[in-house]
Each structure stands twice: as C-alpha cells, then as structure tokens.
C-alpha cells in the first residue's frame, strides 16, 4: 500500500456523513496512546467540513481513510491543524504526512499571516511538522486564548499543565511563523529526527523528568537548549 492509492482533498458538506466515524476513531486512537484530546462532537466536525476548513482522505475504493481540521485562535492570529487521524488499516503508508501537508497549505491559503502551531508527544508528528517548517518553541510563544487551553482538560496530563502554570507539559510545542520563515533550519531538524530517533527518545525521557519534578523557571529554556544539543 502506498500514498498513490489515496485521494486527499478539502472536505465538503457532503462528507458530513463520516463525522461520527471520525470522532469515534479520534477517541479510540487517543485512548490507545494513553493521551487526551480536545473532544469534538460529530456536529463540530461536520461544521468544519461545511465551512471548508478540513481535509479528508479516502482510499481509492471509497473507504474513509483520514482527516484533519483547522481551528483559529486569538482573532485569527494563530491557527492549529487539529484532530489529525488516520484509520488504523491505512497507517504506515505516508497518509498522515499527505493530510498534514494538505491542511497546512489550506491554512496558509485561508490565513496567510497567521502563525500555525501544534502540541504533540509523537515523533512522527514532530517529523512531519518539521518538514513543513515548524520549529520547537516555548509555550509562551503559542496562543494564550483561554478557549484553546480549555481543550487540554480532557488530557491525562492536564494536572501537570496546571501545576506548571501552562508553561510546560509533556507535549512539545511547535510553531510555523510566516514572518520568520526558518524553513531550512526546520528541515534540517526533521532530517536529524529521522537520523537519530534514539536521541529523540532520550530527549523525551529527560523532558518527562524535568516536567514531572518541580524545576526553576529557567527549566523550559534549558530543555529546549538540550533539545538543540541532542540534534547537533
């Protein structure tokens, strides 16, 4: 199975019939990973399709295969590509990357001046984001919109986020800023992630230790510095 067997497109209103299946798979996937997500209703997902703010993928036989949608925060200054999901039977075919690339392009078209950000614990998503030009940042560089952070309440690590006063948590924050366009540095970062996965694992273990144990305010900056050192 390869990416040529799939159709990745901007979702339209007629795709609303897949909304229930999509949110169910999102919840099951989060449960399997042991993480939380900002829970969305089928109606919310269907509305994103109607608004033209979502990307959906199908196998060539017509089977639903994947999905992602756009959310805006801080009056359109920040955009998040949320709810990325690939049906289990279609994973490992490069579909997640194709969906992320499509929704990233859609975000750049709809909101050309917005900063695009994400929070993730997954190496695969970090690689994809880096390929697209995202860079690791501190939480202070993300949107401070309260509605966005309320979405973290369903995550198993929410108490850690509260304890850290929203300055750090188990997720790595990543940001694409169209004003800086540090694409070359981000792509190099992606290549290093691919080449040195064990160093990434080491970074995540160290991050977990730093996040769970109380640290001085400089802890997060030190963590990002450590991340840079690991991939030199």
FIKOLZA-1660 file (N, C-alpha, C; in steps of 0.1 Angstrom, whole numbers, plus 5000, padded with zeros to 4 digits):
% residues 232
   i   px   py   pz ch aa at
   1 5008 4988 5000  A  X  N
   1 5000 5000 5000  A  X CA
   1 5009 5013 5000  A  X  C
   2 5006 5022 4991  A  X  N
   2 5013 5034 4991  A  X CA
   2 5004 5046 4989  A  X  C
   3 5010 5058 4990  A  X  N
   3 5002 5071 4990  A  X CA
   3 4994 5072 4977  A  X  C
   4 4998 5066 4966  A  X  N
   4 4991 5068 4954  A  X CA
   4 4977 5061 4954  A  X  C
   5 4975 5053 4964  A  X  N
   5 4962 5047 4965  A  X CA
   5 4951 5055 4972  A  X  C
   6 4955 5068 4975  A  X  N
   6 4946 5076 4983  A  X CA
   6 4943 5089 4976  A  X  C
   7 4931 5094 4979  A  X  N
   7 4927 5108 4975  A  X CA
   7 4926 5117 4987  A  X  C
   8 4934 5127 4987  A  X  N
   8 4934 5137 4999  A  X CA
   8 4929 5150 4993  A  X  C
   9 4918 5155 4999  A  X  N
   9 4911 5167 4994  A  X CA
   9 4905 5176 5005  A  X  C
  10 4902 5188 5001  A  X  N
  10 4895 5197 5011  A  X CA
  10 4881 5191 5012  A  X  C
  11 4877 5189 5025  A  X  N
  11 4863 5183 5027  A  X CA
  11 4852 5193 5023  A  X  C
  12 4841 5187 5019  A  X  N
  12 4829 5195 5015  A  X CA
  12 4817 5190 5024  A  X  C
  13 4806 5197 5022  A  X  N
  13 4795 5195 5031  A  X CA
  13 4790 5180 5030  A  X  C
  14 4791 5174 5018  A  X  N
  14 4786 5161 5016  A  X CA
  14 4793 5150 5024  A  X  C
  15 4805 5154 5029  A  X  N
  15 4813 5145 5037  A  X CA
  15 4809 5144 5051  A  X  C
  16 4798 5151 5055  A  X  N
  16 4794 5152 5069  A  X CA
  16 4790 5138 5074  A  X  C
  17 4787 5129 5065  A  X  N
  17 4782 5115 5069  A  X CA
  17 4793 5107 5076  A  X  C
  18 4806 5112 5074  A  X  N
  18 4817 5105 5080  A  X CA
  18 4821 5111 5094  A  X  C
  19 4814 5121 5098  A  X  N
  19 4817 5128 5111  A  X CA
  19 4817 5119 5123  A  X  C
  20 4807 5110 5124  A  X  N
  20 4806 5101 5136  A  X CA
  20 4818 5091 5136  A  X  C
  21 4821 5086 5125  A  X  N
  21 4832 5076 5124  A  X CA
  21 4845 5083 5127  A  X  C
  22 4847 5096 5123  A  X  N
  22 4859 5103 5125  A  X CA
  22 4861 5105 5140  A  X  C
  23 4851 5111 5147  A  X  N
  23 4853 5114 5161  A  X CA
  23 4854 5101 5170  A  X  C
  24 4848 5090 5165  A  X  N
  24 4850 5077 5173  A  X CA
  24 4864 5073 5171  A  X  C
  25 4870 5073 5159  A  X  N
  25 4884 5069 5157  A  X CA
  25 4893 5078 5165  A  X  C
  26 4891 5091 5165  A  X  N
  26 4899 5100 5173  A  X CA
  26 4900 5096 5187  A  X  C
  27 4888 5093 5193  A  X  N
  27 4888 5089 5207  A  X CA
  27 4895 5076 5210  A  X  C
  28 4893 5067 5201  A  X  N
  28 4899 5053 5202  A  X CA
  28 4914 5055 5201  A  X  C
  29 4919 5063 5192  A  X  N
  29 4933 5065 5190  A  X CA
  29 4940 5071 5202  A  X  C
  30 4933 5081 5208  A  X  N
  30 4938 5088 5220  A  X CA
  30 4939 5078 5231  A  X  C
  31 4929 5070 5233  A  X  N
  31 4928 5060 5243  A  X CA
  31 4940 5050 5242  A  X  C
  32 4943 5046 5230  A  X  N
  32 4953 5036 5227  A  X CA
  32 4967 5042 5231  A  X  C
  33 4969 5056 5228  A  X  N
  33 4981 5062 5231  A  X CA
  33 4983 5066 5245  A  X  C
  34 4972 5066 5253  A  X  N
  34 4973 5070 5267  A  X CA
  34 4973 5085 5268  A  X  C
  35 4968 5092 5259  A  X  N
  35 4968 5107 5259  A  X CA
  35 4954 5112 5258  A  X  C
  36 4952 5125 5260  A  X  N
  36 4939 5130 5258  A  X CA
  36 4938 5139 5246  A  X  C
  37 4926 5143 5242  A  X  N
  37 4924 5152 5231  A  X CA
  37 4913 5162 5235  A  X  C
  38 4913 5173 5227  A  X  N
  38 4901 5182 5228  A  X CA
  38 4890 5175 5222  A  X  C
  39 4880 5170 5230  A  X  N
  39 4869 5162 5224  A  X CA
  39 4860 5171 5216  A  X  C
  40 4857 5166 5204  A  X  N
  40 4848 5173 5195  A  X CA
  40 4836 5164 5191  A  X  C
  41 4825 5171 5189  A  X  N
  41 4813 5163 5186  A  X CA
  41 4812 5161 5171  A  X  C
  42 4804 5151 5167  A  X  N
  42 4802 5149 5152  A  X CA
  42 4797 5162 5145  A  X  C
  43 4789 5170 5152  A  X  N
  43 4783 5182 5147  A  X CA
  43 4794 5192 5145  A  X  C
  44 4804 5193 5154  A  X  N
  44 4815 5202 5153  A  X CA
  44 4824 5199 5141  A  X  C
  45 4827 5186 5139  A  X  N
  45 4835 5181 5128  A  X CA
  45 4828 5184 5115  A  X  C
  46 4815 5181 5114  A  X  N
  46 4807 5183 5102  A  X CA
  46 4807 5197 5098  A  X  C
  47 4806 5206 5108  A  X  N
  47 4806 5220 5105  A  X CA
  47 4819 5225 5099  A  X  C
  48 4830 5219 5103  A  X  N
  48 4843 5222 5097  A  X CA
  48 4843 5219 5083  A  X  C
  49 4837 5208 5079  A  X  N
  49 4836 5203 5065  A  X CA
  49 4827 5213 5057  A  X  C
  50 4816 5217 5063  A  X  N
  50 4807 5227 5056  A  X CA
  50 4814 5240 5054  A  X  C
  51 4823 5244 5064  A  X  N
  51 4830 5257 5062  A  X CA
  51 4842 5257 5053  A  X  C
  52 4846 5244 5049  A  X  N
  52 4857 5243 5040  A  X CA
  52 4870 5244 5048  A  X  C
  53 4870 5241 5061  A  X  N
  53 4882 5242 5070  A  X CA
  53 4886 5228 5075  A  X  C
  54 4886 5218 5066  A  X  N
  54 4890 5205 5069  A  X CA
  54 4895 5198 5057  A  X  C
  55 4903 5188 5059  A  X  N
  55 4909 5179 5049  A  X CA
  55 4905 5165 5052  A  X  C
  56 4900 5158 5042  A  X  N
  56 4896 5144 5043  A  X CA
  56 4903 5135 5033  A  X  C
  57 4905 5123 5037  A  X  N
  57 4912 5113 5027  A  X CA
  57 4904 5101 5026  A  X  C
  58 4905 5095 5014  A  X  N
  58 4898 5083 5011  A  X CA
  58 4907 5073 5003  A  X  C
  59 4905 5060 5006  A  X  N
  59 4912 5050 4998  A  X CA
  59 4905 5050 4984  A  X  C
  60 4912 5046 4974  A  X  N
  60 4906 5046 4960  A  X CA
  60 4893 5038 4959  A  X  C
  61 4891 5029 4969  A  X  N
  61 4878 5021 4969  A  X CA
  61 4867 5028 4975  A  X  C
  62 4869 5041 4980  A  X  N
  62 4859 5049 4986  A  X CA
  62 4858 5048 5001  A  X  C
  63 4867 5040 5007  A  X  N
  63 4867 5039 5022  A  X CA
  63 4873 5051 5028  A  X  C
  64 4867 5057 5039  A  X  N
  64 4873 5068 5046  A  X CA
  64 4886 5064 5052  A  X  C
  65 4896 5073 5051  A  X  N
  65 4910 5069 5055  A  X CA
  65 4916 5079 5064  A  X  C
  66 4913 5091 5064  A  X  N
  66 4919 5101 5073  A  X CA
  66 4913 5114 5073  A  X  C
  67 4917 5123 5083  A  X  N
  67 4910 5136 5085  A  X CA
  67 4919 5145 5093  A  X  C
  68 4917 5158 5091  A  X  N
  68 4923 5169 5099  A  X CA
  68 4915 5181 5097  A  X  C
  69 4914 5190 5107  A  X  N
  69 4907 5202 5105  A  X CA
  69 4914 5215 5111  A  X  C
  70 4909 5226 5107  A  X  N
  70 4916 5239 5111  A  X CA
  70 4908 5246 5122  A  X  C
  71 4915 5251 5132  A  X  N
  71 4909 5259 5142  A  X CA
  71 4917 5272 5143  A  X  C
  72 4910 5283 5146  A  X  N
  72 4917 5296 5147  A  X CA
  72 4915 5301 5161  A  X  C
  73 4926 5309 5166  A  X  N
  73 4926 5314 5179  A  X CA
  73 4932 5328 5179  A  X  C
  74 4929 5335 5190  A  X  N
  74 4934 5349 5192  A  X CA
  74 4930 5358 5180  A  X  C
  75 4917 5357 5176  A  X  N
  75 4912 5365 5165  A  X CA
  75 4919 5363 5152  A  X  C
  76 4923 5350 5149  A  X  N
  76 4929 5346 5137  A  X CA
  76 4944 5348 5136  A  X  C
  77 4950 5352 5147  A  X  N
  77 4965 5354 5147  A  X CA
  77 4972 5340 5148  A  X  C
  78 4965 5330 5153  A  X  N
  78 4971 5317 5154  A  X CA
  78 4961 5307 5148  A  X  C
  79 4967 5297 5142  A  X  N
  79 4959 5286 5135  A  X CA
  79 4965 5273 5140  A  X  C
  80 4956 5263 5143  A  X  N
  80 4960 5250 5147  A  X CA
  80 4954 5240 5137  A  X  C
  81 4962 5231 5132  A  X  N
  81 4957 5220 5124  A  X CA
  81 4955 5208 5134  A  X  C
  82 4942 5206 5137  A  X  N
  82 4938 5197 5148  A  X CA
  82 4932 5184 5144  A  X  C
  83 4932 5175 5153  A  X  N
  83 4924 5162 5151  A  X CA
  83 4929 5153 5140  A  X  C
  84 4943 5154 5137  A  X  N
  84 4948 5145 5127  A  X CA
  84 4946 5131 5131  A  X  C
  85 4940 5123 5122  A  X  N
  85 4937 5109 5124  A  X CA
  85 4937 5102 5111  A  X  C
  86 4943 5090 5112  A  X  N
  86 4944 5081 5100  A  X CA
  86 4937 5067 5105  A  X  C
  87 4929 5062 5097  A  X  N
  87 4922 5049 5100  A  X CA
  87 4933 5038 5102  A  X  C
  88 4932 5030 5112  A  X  N
  88 4943 5020 5115  A  X CA
  88 4947 5012 5104  A  X  C
  89 4938 5008 5095  A  X  N
  89 4942 4999 5084  A  X CA
  89 4950 5006 5073  A  X  C
  90 4951 5020 5074  A  X  N
  90 4958 5027 5064  A  X CA
  90 4970 5034 5069  A  X  C
  91 4975 5031 5081  A  X  N
  91 4987 5037 5086  A  X CA
  91 4999 5031 5080  A  X  C
  92 5010 5038 5081  A  X  N
  92 5023 5034 5076  A  X CA
  92 5024 5035 5061  A  X  C
  93 5015 5043 5055  A  X  N
  93 5015 5045 5040  A  X CA
  93 5019 5059 5036  A  X  C
  94 5022 5067 5046  A  X  N
  94 5025 5081 5043  A  X CA
  94 5013 5090 5043  A  X  C
  95 5002 5085 5047  A  X  N
  95 4989 5093 5046  A  X CA
  95 4989 5105 5056  A  X  C
  96 4994 5103 5068  A  X  N
  96 4994 5113 5078  A  X CA
  96 5002 5126 5072  A  X  C
  97 5013 5123 5066  A  X  N
  97 5021 5134 5061  A  X CA
  97 5013 5141 5049  A  X  C
  98 5007 5133 5041  A  X  N
  98 4999 5139 5030  A  X CA
  98 4988 5148 5035  A  X  C
  99 4981 5143 5045  A  X  N
  99 4970 5151 5051  A  X CA
  99 4975 5164 5057  A  X  C
 100 4986 5162 5065  A  X  N
 100 4991 5174 5072  A  X CA
 100 4996 5184 5062  A  X  C
 101 5002 5180 5051  A  X  N
 101 5007 5189 5041  A  X CA
 101 4995 5196 5034  A  X  C
 102 4984 5189 5032  A  X  N
 102 4972 5195 5025  A  X CA
 102 4966 5205 5034  A  X  C
 103 4964 5202 5047  A  X  N
 103 4957 5211 5056  A  X CA
 103 4966 5223 5060  A  X  C
 104 4979 5221 5059  A  X  N
 104 4989 5232 5061  A  X CA
 104 4988 5242 5050  A  X  C
 105 4987 5237 5037  A  X  N
 105 4985 5245 5026  A  X CA
 105 4972 5253 5026  A  X  C
 106 4962 5245 5031  A  X  N
 106 4948 5252 5032  A  X CA
 106 4949 5263 5042  A  X  C
 107 4956 5260 5053  A  X  N
 107 4957 5271 5064  A  X CA
 107 4964 5283 5059  A  X  C
 108 4975 5281 5051  A  X  N
 108 4983 5292 5045  A  X CA
 108 4975 5300 5035  A  X  C
 109 4965 5293 5028  A  X  N
 109 4957 5300 5019  A  X CA
 109 4946 5308 5026  A  X  C
 110 4940 5302 5036  A  X  N
 110 4929 5309 5043  A  X CA
 110 4934 5320 5053  A  X  C
 111 4946 5317 5059  A  X  N
 111 4951 5326 5069  A  X CA
 111 4966 5328 5066  A  X  C
 112 4969 5336 5056  A  X  N
 112 4983 5337 5052  A  X CA
 112 4992 5344 5062  A  X  C
 113 4987 5352 5071  A  X  N
 113 4995 5359 5081  A  X CA
 113 4996 5352 5094  A  X  C
 114 4988 5342 5096  A  X  N
 114 4987 5335 5109  A  X CA
 114 4998 5326 5112  A  X  C
 115 5002 5325 5125  A  X  N
 115 5011 5315 5130  A  X CA
 115 5004 5302 5131  A  X  C
 116 5010 5291 5126  A  X  N
 116 5004 5278 5127  A  X CA
 116 5012 5270 5138  A  X  C
 117 5005 5264 5147  A  X  N
 117 5011 5258 5158  A  X CA
 117 5005 5244 5161  A  X  C
 118 5012 5237 5170  A  X  N
 118 5007 5224 5174  A  X CA
 118 5014 5219 5187  A  X  C
 119 5008 5211 5194  A  X  N
 119 5013 5204 5206  A  X CA
 119 5013 5189 5203  A  X  C
 120 5024 5183 5205  A  X  N
 120 5025 5168 5202  A  X CA
 120 5035 5161 5211  A  X  C
 121 5032 5148 5214  A  X  N
 121 5042 5140 5221  A  X CA
 121 5047 5129 5211  A  X  C
 122 5043 5130 5199  A  X  N
 122 5047 5119 5189  A  X CA
 122 5058 5123 5180  A  X  C
 123 5068 5114 5179  A  X  N
 123 5079 5116 5170  A  X CA
 123 5075 5118 5155  A  X  C
 124 5065 5109 5151  A  X  N
 124 5061 5110 5137  A  X CA
 124 5055 5124 5134  A  X  C
 125 5047 5129 5143  A  X  N
 125 5041 5143 5140  A  X CA
 125 5052 5153 5141  A  X  C
 126 5061 5152 5150  A  X  N
 126 5072 5162 5150  A  X CA
 126 5080 5162 5137  A  X  C
 127 5082 5150 5132  A  X  N
 127 5089 5149 5119  A  X CA
 127 5082 5156 5108  A  X  C
 128 5069 5154 5107  A  X  N
 128 5060 5160 5097  A  X CA
 128 5060 5175 5099  A  X  C
 129 5058 5180 5111  A  X  N
 129 5058 5194 5113  A  X CA
 129 5071 5201 5109  A  X  C
 130 5082 5194 5113  A  X  N
 130 5095 5200 5109  A  X CA
 130 5097 5200 5094  A  X  C
 131 5092 5190 5087  A  X  N
 131 5093 5190 5072  A  X CA
 131 5085 5202 5067  A  X  C
 132 5074 5207 5073  A  X  N
 132 5066 5218 5069  A  X CA
 132 5071 5231 5073  A  X  C
 133 5082 5231 5082  A  X  N
 133 5087 5244 5086  A  X CA
 133 5085 5248 5100  A  X  C
 134 5078 5239 5108  A  X  N
 134 5076 5242 5122  A  X CA
 134 5089 5241 5130  A  X  C
 135 5090 5248 5141  A  X  N
 135 5102 5247 5150  A  X CA
 135 5097 5246 5164  A  X  C
 136 5105 5239 5172  A  X  N
 136 5101 5237 5187  A  X CA
 136 5102 5251 5193  A  X  C
 137 5092 5254 5201  A  X  N
 137 5092 5267 5208  A  X CA
 137 5087 5265 5223  A  X  C
 138 5088 5276 5231  A  X  N
 138 5082 5275 5244  A  X CA
 138 5067 5278 5244  A  X  C
 139 5061 5273 5254  A  X  N
 139 5046 5275 5254  A  X CA
 139 5042 5290 5254  A  X  C
 140 5050 5299 5259  A  X  N
 140 5047 5313 5259  A  X CA
 140 5046 5319 5245  A  X  C
 141 5051 5312 5235  A  X  N
 141 5050 5316 5221  A  X CA
 141 5037 5312 5214  A  X  C
 142 5029 5304 5221  A  X  N
 142 5017 5299 5215  A  X CA
 142 5006 5309 5218  A  X  C
 143 4994 5306 5213  A  X  N
 143 4982 5314 5216  A  X CA
 143 4979 5313 5231  A  X  C
 144 4975 5325 5237  A  X  N
 144 4971 5325 5251  A  X CA
 144 4956 5325 5252  A  X  C
 145 4949 5322 5241  A  X  N
 145 4935 5321 5241  A  X CA
 145 4930 5311 5251  A  X  C
 146 4922 5315 5260  A  X  N
 146 4917 5305 5271  A  X CA
 146 4909 5294 5265  A  X  C
 147 4902 5296 5254  A  X  N
 147 4894 5285 5248  A  X CA
 147 4903 5274 5243  A  X  C
 148 4914 5278 5238  A  X  N
 148 4923 5267 5233  A  X CA
 148 4928 5259 5244  A  X  C
 149 4932 5265 5255  A  X  N
 149 4938 5257 5266  A  X CA
 149 4927 5249 5274  A  X  C
 150 4915 5253 5273  A  X  N
 150 4904 5245 5279  A  X CA
 150 4903 5231 5272  A  X  C
 151 4908 5231 5259  A  X  N
 151 4908 5218 5252  A  X CA
 151 4917 5208 5259  A  X  C
 152 4926 5212 5267  A  X  N
 152 4936 5203 5273  A  X CA
 152 4930 5196 5285  A  X  C
 153 4918 5200 5289  A  X  N
 153 4912 5195 5302  A  X CA
 153 4909 5180 5301  A  X  C
 154 4907 5175 5288  A  X  N
 154 4904 5161 5287  A  X CA
 154 4917 5152 5286  A  X  C
 155 4929 5159 5286  A  X  N
 155 4941 5151 5285  A  X CA
 155 4945 5145 5299  A  X  C
 156 4951 5134 5299  A  X  N
 156 4956 5127 5311  A  X CA
 156 4967 5135 5318  A  X  C
 157 4973 5144 5311  A  X  N
 157 4984 5152 5317  A  X CA
 157 4979 5166 5321  A  X  C
 158 4966 5168 5321  A  X  N
 158 4962 5182 5324  A  X CA
 158 4966 5187 5338  A  X  C
 159 4967 5179 5348  A  X  N
 159 4971 5183 5361  A  X CA
 159 4986 5188 5361  A  X  C
 160 4994 5182 5352  A  X  N
 160 5008 5186 5351  A  X CA
 160 5008 5200 5345  A  X  C
 161 5000 5202 5334  A  X  N
 161 4999 5215 5328  A  X CA
 161 4995 5226 5338  A  X  C
 162 4985 5223 5346  A  X  N
 162 4981 5232 5356  A  X CA
 162 4992 5235 5366  A  X  C
 163 4998 5225 5371  A  X  N
 163 5009 5226 5381  A  X CA
 163 5020 5235 5375  A  X  C
 164 5023 5234 5362  A  X  N
 164 5034 5241 5356  A  X CA
 164 5029 5255 5351  A  X  C
 165 5016 5259 5355  A  X  N
 165 5011 5272 5352  A  X CA
 165 5011 5274 5337  A  X  C
 166 5009 5264 5329  A  X  N
 166 5008 5264 5314  A  X CA
 166 5021 5269 5308  A  X  C
 167 5032 5266 5314  A  X  N
 167 5045 5270 5309  A  X CA
 167 5052 5258 5303  A  X  C
 168 5047 5246 5306  A  X  N
 168 5053 5234 5301  A  X CA
 168 5044 5222 5304  A  X  C
 169 5046 5211 5296  A  X  N
 169 5039 5199 5299  A  X CA
 169 5046 5188 5291  A  X  C
 170 5039 5176 5289  A  X  N
 170 5045 5165 5283  A  X CA
 170 5046 5167 5267  A  X  C
 171 5037 5175 5262  A  X  N
 171 5037 5178 5248  A  X CA
 171 5049 5188 5244  A  X  C
 172 5054 5186 5232  A  X  N
 172 5064 5196 5227  A  X CA
 172 5056 5206 5218  A  X  C
 173 5058 5219 5220  A  X  N
 173 5052 5229 5213  A  X CA
 173 5060 5232 5200  A  X  C
 174 5053 5233 5189  A  X  N
 174 5059 5236 5176  A  X CA
 174 5052 5247 5169  A  X  C
 175 5059 5256 5162  A  X  N
 175 5053 5267 5156  A  X CA
 175 5059 5270 5142  A  X  C
 176 5050 5274 5133  A  X  N
 176 5054 5279 5120  A  X CA
 176 5050 5294 5119  A  X  C
 177 5060 5302 5118  A  X  N
 177 5058 5317 5118  A  X CA
 177 5061 5322 5103  A  X  C
 178 5051 5326 5096  A  X  N
 178 5053 5330 5082  A  X CA
 178 5062 5343 5081  A  X  C
 179 5063 5350 5093  A  X  N
 179 5072 5362 5093  A  X CA
 179 5086 5359 5093  A  X  C
 180 5090 5347 5099  A  X  N
 180 5104 5344 5100  A  X CA
 180 5109 5334 5090  A  X  C
 181 5100 5325 5086  A  X  N
 181 5103 5315 5075  A  X CA
 181 5116 5308 5077  A  X  C
 182 5118 5302 5088  A  X  N
 182 5131 5295 5091  A  X CA
 182 5130 5280 5085  A  X  C
 183 5126 5279 5072  A  X  N
 183 5124 5266 5067  A  X CA
 183 5136 5257 5066  A  X  C
 184 5147 5263 5063  A  X  N
 184 5159 5254 5061  A  X CA
 184 5163 5248 5075  A  X  C
 185 5162 5256 5085  A  X  N
 185 5166 5251 5099  A  X CA
 185 5156 5240 5103  A  X  C
 186 5143 5242 5100  A  X  N
 186 5133 5233 5104  A  X CA
 186 5135 5219 5096  A  X  C
 187 5138 5220 5084  A  X  N
 187 5140 5208 5076  A  X CA
 187 5152 5200 5080  A  X  C
 188 5163 5208 5084  A  X  N
 188 5175 5201 5090  A  X CA
 188 5171 5194 5103  A  X  C
 189 5163 5200 5111  A  X  N
 189 5158 5194 5123  A  X CA
 189 5150 5181 5120  A  X  C
 190 5142 5181 5110  A  X  N
 190 5135 5170 5106  A  X CA
 190 5144 5158 5101  A  X  C
 191 5154 5162 5094  A  X  N
 191 5164 5152 5090  A  X CA
 191 5171 5145 5102  A  X  C
 192 5174 5154 5112  A  X  N
 192 5181 5148 5124  A  X CA
 192 5172 5139 5132  A  X  C
 193 5159 5143 5132  A  X  N
 193 5149 5134 5139  A  X CA
 193 5149 5120 5132  A  X  C
 194 5149 5120 5119  A  X  N
 194 5149 5108 5111  A  X CA
 194 5162 5100 5113  A  X  C
 195 5173 5107 5114  A  X  N
 195 5186 5100 5115  A  X CA
 195 5189 5095 5129  A  X  C
 196 5184 5102 5139  A  X  N
 196 5187 5099 5153  A  X CA
 196 5175 5097 5162  A  X  C
 197 5167 5087 5159  A  X  N
 197 5155 5085 5167  A  X CA
 197 5158 5082 5182  A  X  C
 198 5169 5075 5185  A  X  N
 198 5172 5072 5199  A  X CA
 198 5175 5084 5207  A  X  C
 199 5181 5095 5200  A  X  N
 199 5183 5107 5207  A  X CA
 199 5170 5114 5211  A  X  C
 200 5160 5113 5202  A  X  N
 200 5147 5118 5205  A  X CA
 200 5141 5111 5217  A  X  C
 201 5142 5098 5217  A  X  N
 201 5137 5091 5229  A  X CA
 201 5144 5095 5241  A  X  C
 202 5157 5098 5241  A  X  N
 202 5164 5102 5252  A  X CA
 202 5159 5116 5257  A  X  C
 203 5157 5125 5247  A  X  N
 203 5151 5138 5250  A  X CA
 203 5138 5137 5257  A  X  C
 204 5129 5128 5252  A  X  N
 204 5116 5127 5258  A  X CA
 204 5117 5121 5273  A  X  C
 205 5126 5113 5275  A  X  N
 205 5128 5108 5289  A  X CA
 205 5132 5119 5298  A  X  C
 206 5142 5127 5293  A  X  N
 206 5147 5138 5301  A  X CA
 206 5136 5148 5303  A  X  C
 207 5128 5151 5293  A  X  N
 207 5118 5161 5294  A  X CA
 207 5107 5156 5304  A  X  C
 208 5104 5143 5304  A  X  N
 208 5094 5138 5314  A  X CA
 208 5099 5140 5328  A  X  C
 209 5112 5138 5330  A  X  N
 209 5118 5140 5344  A  X CA
 209 5117 5155 5348  A  X  C
 210 5120 5164 5338  A  X  N
 210 5120 5178 5341  A  X CA
 210 5106 5183 5344  A  X  C
 211 5096 5178 5336  A  X  N
 211 5083 5183 5337  A  X CA
 211 5076 5178 5350  A  X  C
 212 5078 5165 5353  A  X  N
 212 5071 5160 5365  A  X CA
 212 5077 5165 5378  A  X  C
 213 5090 5167 5378  A  X  N
 213 5096 5173 5390  A  X CA
 213 5097 5188 5390  A  X  C
 214 5093 5195 5401  A  X  N
 214 5094 5209 5401  A  X CA
 214 5108 5214 5398  A  X  C
 215 5108 5224 5389  A  X  N
 215 5121 5230 5385  A  X CA
 215 5120 5245 5385  A  X  C
 216 5131 5252 5385  A  X  N
 216 5131 5266 5384  A  X CA
 216 5125 5271 5371  A  X  C
 217 5122 5284 5370  A  X  N
 217 5115 5289 5358  A  X CA
 217 5123 5288 5345  A  X  C
 218 5136 5286 5347  A  X  N
 218 5145 5285 5335  A  X CA
 218 5145 5271 5330  A  X  C
 219 5137 5262 5336  A  X  N
 219 5138 5248 5332  A  X CA
 219 5134 5245 5318  A  X  C
 220 5124 5252 5313  A  X  N
 220 5119 5250 5299  A  X CA
 220 5130 5255 5289  A  X  C
 221 5136 5267 5292  A  X  N
 221 5146 5272 5282  A  X CA
 221 5158 5262 5282  A  X  C
 222 5161 5257 5293  A  X  N
 222 5172 5247 5294  A  X CA
 222 5168 5234 5286  A  X  C
 223 5155 5231 5287  A  X  N
 223 5151 5219 5279  A  X CA
 223 5152 5221 5264  A  X  C
 224 5148 5232 5259  A  X  N
 224 5149 5235 5245  A  X CA
 224 5164 5236 5241  A  X  C
 225 5172 5241 5250  A  X  N
 225 5187 5241 5247  A  X CA
 225 5192 5227 5246  A  X  C
 226 5187 5218 5255  A  X  N
 226 5191 5204 5255  A  X CA
 226 5187 5198 5242  A  X  C
 227 5175 5201 5237  A  X  N
 227 5170 5195 5225  A  X CA
 227 5179 5199 5213  A  X  C
 228 5183 5211 5213  A  X  N
 228 5193 5216 5203  A  X CA
 228 5206 5208 5203  A  X  C
 229 5211 5206 5215  A  X  N
 229 5224 5199 5217  A  X CA
 229 5222 5184 5212  A  X  C
 230 5211 5178 5215  A  X  N
 230 5209 5164 5212  A  X CA
 230 5210 5162 5196  A  X  C
 231 5206 5172 5189  A  X  N
 231 5205 5170 5175  A  X CA
 231 5216 5177 5167  A  X  C
 232 5226 5181 5174  A  X  N
 232 5238 5187 5167  A  X CA
 232 5247 5176 5161  A  X  C
% end
